[in-house]
Amino acid sequence: MSPAPDERDRIRAAMDRILAGSPQHSNGALTIVALATEAGVPRNALTQRHLDLKNEFYEKVRGRGETPDAEKRLRKQVVKLKELRAADAEEIKQLRAAVEALVGALHQCADTRNASH
């Protein structure tokens, strides 16, 4: 299926509306999904056919000193994953200490048992 002849124009107009804070067909988020919805084109139009417009959109967002919503979500996810990793490392440390204590207790039991025979 070939793109509509005015697809690039619709994407640029949608970009302008979103960046101006006056979206008509989307939630106005600074995402490719919102841009595609606003332009009335499939998302893959921006990720495959018009990659230059996708990049231009993100450049304009960053140029305004803003961070694209997708990047904000990813940054939050990175923070959460780092927290989970730290919690896992602490749990592993505690489990290793518990294993060492159990192995020590097992050796003591074995030594006591062998000494009584």
C-alpha positions in Angstrom: 0.0 0.0 0.0 1.5 3.3 -1.0 1.4 6.4 1.2 -1.2 9.1 0.5 0.4 11.9 -1.6 -0.2 14.5 1.2 1.1 12.2 4.0 4.3 14.3 4.6 2.3 17.5 4.7 -0.2 16.0 7.2 2.7 14.9 9.4 4.3 18.3 9.3 1.0 20.0 10.1 0.4 17.6 12.9 3.9 18.2 14.2 3.2 22.0 14.3 -0.2 21.5 16.1 1.4 19.2 18.8 4.4 21.5 19.3 2.0 24.5 19.5 0.0 22.7 22.2 -3.1 22.6 20.1 -3.7 19.0 18.9 -7.0 18.3 17.2 -6.9 14.5 16.9 -4.6 13.2 19.6 -3.7 13.7 23.2 -0.8 15.9 22.2 1.8 13.8 23.9 5.3 14.3 22.6 5.4 10.8 21.1 5.4 9.3 17.6 2.1 7.5 18.4 0.5 10.9 19.1 2.1 12.4 16.1 0.8 9.6 13.8 -2.7 9.8 15.4 -2.7 13.6 14.9 -1.6 13.2 11.3 -4.1 10.4 10.6 -1.3 8.1 9.4 -0.2 4.7 10.6 2.6 4.7 13.1 4.9 2.8 10.8 4.7 5.8 8.4 7.0 7.6 10.8 9.2 4.6 11.8 9.7 3.3 8.2 8.7 5.7 5.4 9.3 9.1 7.0 12.1 8.4 9.5 13.4 11.9 8.8 10.2 13.5 10.0 10.3 11.4 13.1 13.8 12.5 13.8 12.9 16.1 13.0 10.0 15.9 15.5 12.2 14.7 18.3 14.9 17.3 17.4 12.2 20.0 17.7 11.0 18.7 21.0 14.6 18.7 22.4 15.3 22.1 20.8 12.5 23.5 23.0 14.3 22.1 26.1 11.8 19.3 26.5 12.3 15.6 26.6 10.1 13.3 24.4 7.6 11.3 26.5 9.0 8.0 25.3 12.4 9.1 26.6 10.9 10.2 30.0 9.2 6.7 30.3 12.5 5.0 29.5 14.4 7.1 32.1 11.9 6.2 34.8 12.1 2.5 33.8 15.9 2.7 34.0 15.7 4.2 37.6 13.3 1.5 38.6 15.4 -1.3 37.1 18.5 0.1 39.0 16.5 0.0 42.2 15.4 -3.5 41.6 19.0 -4.6 40.7 20.3 -3.0 44.0 17.5 -4.8 46.0 18.4 -8.1 44.2 22.1 -7.6 45.0 21.3 -7.1 48.7 19.1 -10.2 48.8 21.8 -12.2 47.1 24.3 -11.0 49.7 21.9 -12.0 52.6 21.3 -15.4 51.0 25.0 -16.1 50.6 25.5 -15.2 54.3 22.6 -17.6 55.3 24.1 -20.4 53.1 27.5 -19.9 54.8 25.9 -20.0 58.3 24.0 -23.2 57.3 27.0 -24.9 55.9 28.9 -24.0 59.1 26.1 -25.4 61.3 26.1 -28.6 59.1 29.8 -29.0 59.6 29.5 -28.6 63.3 26.7 -31.2 63.4 28.9 -33.6 61.3 31.9 -33.0 63.5 29.9 -33.6 66.7 28.4 -36.7 65.3 31.8 -38.1 64.1 33.4 -37.3 67.5 30.7 -39.3 69.3 31.3 -42.4 67.2 
